């Protein structure tokens, strides 16, 4: 291995833990939310369906806000919960999720905020700012 390749690989490996959640959205699997909360993460849950127009509108706003403010990606763990697969899951029942297009912010055992079928930039940014403040 050449010295340059070694240095590049070493640098990439040292940054990997920091990049694990940065800019990344995780897809829900059973146990993931409890795992991330136990690790101390602030979690932003997005209960959505591919066919849901309200969900797509929320997704556009969330994406725009994340692109404008990198602090969201640095501090918040975003988890997409596929409504068609997990709408009747234990997680959805425990959190009393009424429908798709529900956004929930959690830290530890506490729910910090929730939006149901809301698509306004102001509302979604407020929820994301709540998550950001909790992660500080």
Secondary structure, 3 states (H helix, E strand, C coil): CCHHHHHHHHHHHHHHHHHCCCCCEEECCCCHHHHHHHCCCEEEEEEECCCCHHHHHHHHHHHHHHHHCHHHHHHEEEEEEEHHHHCCCHHHHHCCCCCCCEEEEEECCEEEEEEECCCCHHHHHHHHHHHHHHHC
